[in-house]
């Protein structure tokens, strides 16, 4: 291949000019032809000479994939050839992703060729004179690179898209959009769609590169916001990203008309400036997030840009001869983009691991919080009742000076203290249960014995109110439960409420019987009853009911939720029916504890 860029003469003319005689040409004399966005067409004048004594078949081509539509005319010949990536592959004079023309020169022939370029893209190219086989070989190598890149981007997009759908993590969906849009833009930029993937389509992708670039800027702004978790607290980053989103939408809409209305060429400058500024702004956001918020993902983000900068350096150095150029250095930007996407994908994988750990810690914290509240409910309700008994009997000692009375109250203080110790032991059991994630240890509990023990705990209160207690339970009737929890957390709470809301002289009955699916224990009282609006809410943790008893007794309201929780632990359930005293004189409440078969 021979680089003949320095031999090219350039000119410009309005789009309606088709005769090269109307164009003024000047020698380019540079190693690379460049021109910014313009409303006019570029013209190239190239003189070629065959210094052999045999005919030569060569290819004249421009190595930029954004040459647009090219029209070649040989001086003195009215026949014009069309080529270039701006046309479908079938309409190109030479089937290449570059703008290429086959040239036939006779022995010792000199010919001058004029090429008109019809494109709204900026110009940045070199011109080569080569054998057709060499250009075809270069195309084959490039095709391999492109397919490798396409496979890598496609795999990353599909993997993260599926991961986003199955984990409901929107970061992966935004990454898929970002990677896909950048991948498509890169492939359009290099003419892959128009030359390899969809070569015979009437729609020419390269003519709409500005549109795909705008979509890439849009998706990148969305992704950076989510990936770096940029919030309004970081005002510069938050509103800066919205500015780039707005710019991308403007250029996205305008780019749809630019291929036809060349007057919109200024949008090319706008999107180029916006992309360059956005890259610098994204890097700034990455450094700010890393330094200000210690954002771990920012390190992955900055590493991805480092990969891009390395690829850019390799490409720049190869073009200017600082390093030896080859097929890999030529497409180092493309490979760097793939490396960038891989690094960002690794960052998202790291984020999943962090989120899983945070979720585990949050779940553990929720369990610990629930355990804490459970212990508080136990202590605030049951220990309070027991301590009240201790205080009552202590006061009685002050009023009774006889030895017999003192012995009686001392005995009751001893029982209350023993009960308090049992409650604290139950709390410790609860702690062990939650810590080791094990079920409470269950055993067969004789109902009659458990009920009498609970009744005896409240004997002094029953005597004070002159209540009648009846326990009608067969001695061999058993249920499977934790004995201490059943007595101290379930039966004691029910009896406490029955005593609390019963008028003096009333009756409380404890009955039990077998049924088809288990054992039912009923505690019936003739108390004030529960209002219908409160019955359905009795066992909900977030609703507390604490009314004063018939003797102005006070409670915490925690007891009912404890009953339901422990019955669930035992594999049973609790049912309540009640008649409130405001509705019917024959008021009272029946609590049914339904246990499964032991």
DADAPE-V499730 format. One record per residue. SS is DSSP state (H for helix, E for strand, - for the rest). OMEGA is omega in radians with two decimals (* if undefined). D_LAST is the distance of its C-alpha to the last C-alpha in whole Angstrom. Layout:
BEGIN
ss | omega | d_last
SS | OMEGA | D_LAST
SS | OMEGA | D_LAST
END
This chain:
BEGIN
ss | omega | d_last
- | -3.14 | 93
E | 3.10 | 95
E | -3.11 | 95
- | -3.06 | 97
H | -3.09 | 96
H | -3.13 | 99
H | -3.04 | 101
- | 2.98 | 100
E | -3.09 | 101
E | 3.05 | 99
E | 3.13 | 100
E | 3.14 | 99
E | 3.07 | 99
- | -3.04 | 98
- | -3.07 | 96
- | -3.12 | 98
- | 3.14 | 101
- | -3.11 | 101
- | -3.13 | 104
H | 3.12 | 104
H | -3.14 | 108
H | -3.10 | 106
- | 3.10 | 104
- | -3.08 | 106
- | 3.06 | 104
E | 3.12 | 104
E | 3.13 | 103
- | 3.08 | 100
- | -3.13 | 101
- | -3.14 | 97
- | 3.14 | 94
- | 3.12 | 92
E | -3.13 | 93
E | 3.09 | 91
E | 3.13 | 91
- | 3.11 | 89
- | -3.11 | 87
- | 3.12 | 90
- | -3.08 | 92
- | 3.07 | 94
E | 3.01 | 94
E | 3.08 | 95
E | 3.13 | 98
E | 3.09 | 98
E | -3.04 | 102
E | 3.08 | 101
E | -3.09 | 104
E | -3.10 | 104
E | 3.07 | 106
- | -3.12 | 106
- | 3.07 | 108
- | 3.12 | 108
- | 3.07 | 110
- | 3.11 | 107
- | 3.14 | 105
E | 3.05 | 102
E | -3.09 | 99
E | 3.06 | 97
E | 3.03 | 94
E | -3.10 | 94
E | 3.06 | 91
E | -3.00 | 89
- | 3.10 | 86
- | -3.13 | 84
- | -3.13 | 82
- | -3.12 | 83
- | 3.14 | 86
- | -3.13 | 86
E | -3.10 | 88
E | 3.14 | 91
E | -3.08 | 94
E | 3.09 | 97
E | 3.12 | 101
E | -3.13 | 103
- | -3.12 | 107
- | -3.13 | 109
- | -3.10 | 106
- | -3.10 | 105
- | -3.13 | 102
E | 3.06 | 99
E | 3.11 | 96
E | 3.13 | 92
E | 3.09 | 89
- | -3.11 | 87
- | 3.09 | 83
- | 3.13 | 84
- | 3.03 | 84
- | -3.05 | 82
H | -3.10 | 82
H | -3.10 | 84
H | -3.11 | 87
- | -3.11 | 88
- | 3.07 | 91
- | -3.02 | 89
- | 3.12 | 85
- | 3.10 | 84
- | 3.06 | 82
- | 2.98 | 85
E | -3.00 | 88
E | 3.12 | 90
E | 3.03 | 93
E | -3.11 | 95
E | 3.10 | 98
E | 3.11 | 101
E | 3.11 | 104
- | 3.13 | 107
- | 3.10 | 109
- | -3.13 | 111
- | 3.01 | 109
E | -3.10 | 109
E | 3.10 | 107
E | -3.10 | 105
E | 3.08 | 102
E | 3.14 | 101
E | 3.09 | 97
E | 3.11 | 96
E | 3.12 | 92
E | -3.11 | 90
- | 3.08 | 87
- | 3.12 | 86
- | 3.04 | 84
- | -3.09 | 86
E | 3.08 | 88
E | -3.00 | 87
E | 2.94 | 88
- | -3.08 | 91
E | -3.08 | 93
E | 3.08 | 93
E | -2.95 | 95
E | 3.00 | 94
- | 3.13 | 93
H | -3.11 | 91
H | 3.14 | 89
H | 3.13 | 88
H | 3.11 | 87
H | 3.10 | 85
H | 3.10 | 84
H | 3.10 | 83
H | 3.13 | 81
H | 3.09 | 79
H | 3.13 | 78
H | 3.13 | 77
H | 3.11 | 75
H | 3.12 | 73
H | -3.09 | 72
H | 3.14 | 71
H | 3.06 | 69
H | 3.11 | 67
H | -3.13 | 67
H | 3.13 | 66
H | 3.13 | 63
H | -3.14 | 62
H | -3.13 | 62
H | 3.14 | 60
H | -3.14 | 57
H | -3.12 | 57
H | -3.10 | 57
H | -3.14 | 54
H | -3.10 | 52
H | 3.10 | 52
H | 3.09 | 52
H | 3.12 | 49
H | 3.12 | 47
H | 3.14 | 48
H | -3.07 | 46
H | 3.14 | 43
H | -3.10 | 43
- | 3.08 | 44
- | -3.07 | 46
H | 3.10 | 50
H | -3.11 | 52
H | 3.10 | 51
H | 3.12 | 53
H | 3.08 | 56
H | 3.14 | 56
H | 3.10 | 57
H | -3.14 | 59
H | -3.11 | 61
H | -3.13 | 61
H | -3.12 | 62
H | 3.10 | 65
H | 3.12 | 66
H | 3.13 | 66
H | 3.14 | 68
H | 3.13 | 70
H | -3.13 | 71
H | 3.07 | 72
H | -3.14 | 74
H | -3.11 | 76
- | 3.05 | 77
- | -3.07 | 77
H | 3.14 | 74
H | -3.04 | 73
H | -3.06 | 77
H | -3.03 | 78
H | -3.03 | 75
H | 3.14 | 72
- | -2.98 | 74
- | -3.04 | 77
- | 3.12 | 78
- | 3.12 | 77
- | 3.09 | 79
- | -3.11 | 77
- | -3.05 | 78
H | -3.05 | 76
H | 3.09 | 78
H | -3.10 | 80
H | 3.10 | 77
H | -3.14 | 76
H | 3.12 | 76
H | -3.13 | 73
H | 3.08 | 71
H | 3.12 | 72
H | 3.09 | 71
H | 3.12 | 68
H | 3.10 | 67
H | 3.13 | 68
H | -3.11 | 66
H | 3.13 | 63
H | 3.13 | 64
H | 3.09 | 64
H | -3.10 | 60
H | -3.14 | 59
H | 3.13 | 60
H | -3.12 | 59
H | -3.05 | 55
H | -3.13 | 56
- | 3.12 | 57
- | -3.13 | 55
- | -3.12 | 58
- | -3.12 | 58
- | 3.11 | 60
- | 3.05 | 60
- | -2.94 | 62
H | -3.11 | 65
H | 3.14 | 67
H | -3.08 | 65
H | -3.08 | 63
H | 3.06 | 66
H | 3.11 | 68
H | 3.11 | 66
H | 3.06 | 66
H | 3.12 | 70
H | 3.05 | 70
H | 3.14 | 67
H | 3.12 | 70
H | -3.13 | 73
H | 3.12 | 71
H | 3.13 | 70
H | -3.12 | 74
H | 3.13 | 75
H | 3.14 | 73
H | -3.11 | 74
H | -3.09 | 78
H | 3.13 | 77
H | -3.10 | 77
H | -3.06 | 81
H | -3.12 | 82
- | -3.12 | 83
- | -3.12 | 85
- | -3.07 | 86
H | 3.11 | 88
H | 3.14 | 88
H | -3.08 | 85
H | -3.10 | 86
H | 3.11 | 85
H | 3.08 | 81
H | 3.07 | 81
H | -3.09 | 82
H | -3.10 | 80
H | 3.11 | 77
H | 3.12 | 78
H | -3.13 | 79
H | 3.14 | 75
H | 3.11 | 73
H | 3.12 | 75
H | -3.13 | 75
H | 3.13 | 71
H | 3.10 | 71
H | -3.13 | 72
H | 3.11 | 70
H | 3.13 | 67
H | 3.07 | 68
H | 3.12 | 68
H | 3.12 | 65
H | 3.11 | 63
H | -3.13 | 65
H | 3.14 | 64
H | -3.13 | 61
H | -3.08 | 61
H | -3.04 | 63
H | -3.04 | 61
H | -3.09 | 58
- | -3.08 | 57
- | -3.08 | 56
H | -3.12 | 55
H | 3.12 | 55
H | 3.11 | 59
H | 3.05 | 60
H | -3.12 | 59
H | -3.14 | 61
H | 3.09 | 64
H | 3.12 | 64
H | 3.11 | 64
H | 3.06 | 67
H | 3.09 | 68
H | 3.13 | 68
H | -3.12 | 70
H | 3.09 | 73
H | 3.10 | 73
H | 3.12 | 73
H | 3.13 | 76
H | 3.14 | 78
H | 3.14 | 78
H | -3.13 | 79
H | -3.11 | 82
H | -3.14 | 83
H | -3.13 | 83
H | -3.08 | 85
- | 3.00 | 88
- | 3.12 | 88
- | 3.03 | 87
- | -3.09 | 84
- | -3.12 | 85
- | 3.04 | 84
- | -3.08 | 82
H | -3.09 | 79
H | 3.10 | 76
H | 3.13 | 78
H | -3.12 | 79
- | -3.14 | 76
H | 3.10 | 74
H | 3.14 | 73
H | 3.13 | 71
H | 3.10 | 70
H | 3.10 | 69
H | 3.09 | 67
H | 3.09 | 65
H | 3.10 | 64
H | -3.12 | 64
H | 3.12 | 61
H | 3.13 | 59
H | 3.13 | 59
H | 3.09 | 58
H | 3.06 | 55
H | 3.08 | 54
H | 3.10 | 54
H | 3.08 | 52
H | 3.08 | 50
H | -3.12 | 50
H | 3.10 | 49
H | 3.14 | 46
H | 3.12 | 45
H | -3.13 | 45
H | 3.11 | 43
H | 3.12 | 40
H | 3.11 | 40
H | 3.11 | 41
H | 3.12 | 38
H | 3.13 | 36
H | 3.12 | 37
H | 3.11 | 37
H | 3.11 | 33
H | 3.11 | 33
H | 3.12 | 34
H | 3.10 | 32
H | 3.13 | 29
H | 3.12 | 31
H | 3.12 | 32
H | 3.12 | 29
H | 3.12 | 27
H | -3.13 | 30
H | 3.13 | 30
H | 3.13 | 26
H | 3.12 | 27
H | 3.13 | 30
H | 3.13 | 28
H | -3.08 | 26
H | -3.06 | 29
H | -3.11 | 31
H | -2.98 | 29
H | 3.10 | 27
H | 3.11 | 30
H | 3.12 | 32
H | -3.12 | 30
H | 3.11 | 30
H | 3.08 | 34
H | 3.09 | 35
H | 3.12 | 34
H | -3.13 | 36
H | -3.12 | 39
H | -3.10 | 39
H | 3.06 | 39
H | 3.11 | 41
H | 3.13 | 44
H | 3.13 | 43
H | 3.13 | 44
H | -3.08 | 48
H | -3.11 | 48
- | -3.09 | 47
- | -3.14 | 50
- | -3.09 | 49
H | -3.09 | 47
H | 3.13 | 44
H | 3.13 | 43
H | 3.12 | 43
H | -3.13 | 41
H | -3.10 | 39
H | 3.08 | 39
H | 3.11 | 38
H | 3.13 | 35
H | 3.06 | 34
H | 3.12 | 35
H | 3.13 | 33
H | 3.14 | 30
H | 3.11 | 30
H | 3.08 | 31
H | 3.12 | 28
H | 3.10 | 26
H | 3.11 | 28
H | 3.11 | 28
H | 3.13 | 24
H | 3.12 | 24
H | 3.08 | 27
H | 3.11 | 24
H | 3.10 | 22
H | 3.11 | 24
H | 3.09 | 25
H | 3.10 | 22
H | 3.12 | 22
H | 3.12 | 25
H | -3.13 | 24
H | -3.10 | 21
H | -3.10 | 24
H | -3.06 | 27
- | 3.06 | 25
- | -3.13 | 23
- | 3.06 | 20
- | 3.10 | 16
- | -3.13 | 15
- | -3.10 | 14
- | 3.05 | 10
E | 3.09 | 9
E | -3.12 | 7
E | 3.09 | 9
E | -3.02 | 11
H | -3.08 | 12
H | -3.13 | 15
H | -3.13 | 16
H | -3.13 | 16
H | 3.14 | 17
H | 3.13 | 20
H | 3.11 | 21
H | 3.13 | 21
H | -3.11 | 23
H | 3.12 | 25
H | -3.11 | 26
- | -3.06 | 28
H | -3.12 | 30
H | 3.09 | 33
H | 3.10 | 33
H | 3.11 | 31
H | -3.13 | 34
H | -3.11 | 37
H | 3.14 | 36
- | 3.13 | 36
- | 3.11 | 32
E | -3.13 | 30
E | 3.07 | 27
E | 3.08 | 25
E | -3.07 | 21
E | -3.07 | 20
- | 3.11 | 16
- | -3.04 | 15
- | -3.09 | 15
- | 3.14 | 12
- | -3.05 | 10
E | 3.01 | 7
E | 3.11 | 5
E | -3.10 | 5
E | 2.96 | 9
- | -3.00 | 12
H | -3.09 | 13
H | -3.13 | 17
H | 3.13 | 17
H | -3.09 | 14
H | -2.96 | 17
H | -3.11 | 20
H | -3.08 | 20
H | -3.07 | 18
H | -3.12 | 18
H | 3.13 | 22
H | 3.14 | 23
H | 3.14 | 22
H | 3.12 | 24
H | 3.13 | 27
H | 3.12 | 27
H | 3.13 | 27
H | -3.07 | 30
H | -3.04 | 32
- | 3.09 | 33
- | 3.04 | 33
- | 3.10 | 36
- | 3.09 | 37
- | -3.13 | 36
- | -3.04 | 33
E | 3.02 | 30
E | -3.08 | 26
E | 3.06 | 23
E | -3.10 | 20
E | 3.11 | 18
E | 3.10 | 14
E | 3.09 | 13
E | 2.99 | 11
E | -2.98 | 12
- | -3.04 | 12
- | 3.09 | 10
E | -3.11 | 8
E | -3.13 | 9
E | 3.04 | 12
E | -3.13 | 14
E | 3.00 | 18
E | -3.09 | 20
E | 3.05 | 24
E | 3.13 | 27
- | -3.08 | 31
- | -3.07 | 32
- | -3.13 | 34
- | -3.11 | 32
- | -3.13 | 31
- | -3.10 | 34
H | -3.12 | 33
H | -3.09 | 34
H | -3.06 | 32
H | -3.07 | 29
- | -3.09 | 28
- | -3.02 | 29
- | -2.95 | 27
- | 3.09 | 25
- | -3.02 | 27
- | -3.05 | 28
- | 3.10 | 32
- | -3.14 | 32
- | 3.11 | 32
- | -3.13 | 33
- | 3.09 | 34
- | 3.10 | 36
- | -3.14 | 37
- | -3.12 | 36
- | 3.09 | 38
- | -3.10 | 39
- | 3.07 | 40
- | 3.12 | 37
- | 3.12 | 36
- | -3.11 | 33
- | -3.08 | 33
- | -3.12 | 31
- | -2.95 | 28
H | -3.05 | 25
H | 3.12 | 24
H | 3.09 | 24
H | -3.13 | 22
H | -3.11 | 19
H | -3.11 | 19
H | -3.12 | 19
H | 3.08 | 16
H | 3.06 | 14
H | 3.09 | 15
H | 3.13 | 14
- | -3.11 | 10
- | -3.13 | 10
- | 3.14 | 11
E | -3.13 | 14
E | 3.12 | 17
E | -3.10 | 19
E | 2.97 | 23
E | -3.04 | 25
E | 3.04 | 28
E | -3.09 | 32
- | -3.08 | 34
- | 3.12 | 37
- | -3.11 | 40
- | -3.10 | 39
- | -3.13 | 38
- | -3.12 | 39
- | -3.08 | 35
- | 3.10 | 34
E | -3.09 | 30
E | 3.04 | 27
E | 3.10 | 23
E | 3.13 | 20
E | 3.04 | 17
E | -3.07 | 14
E | 3.14 | 12
E | 3.03 | 8
- | 3.12 | 6
- | -3.13 | 4
- | * | 0
END
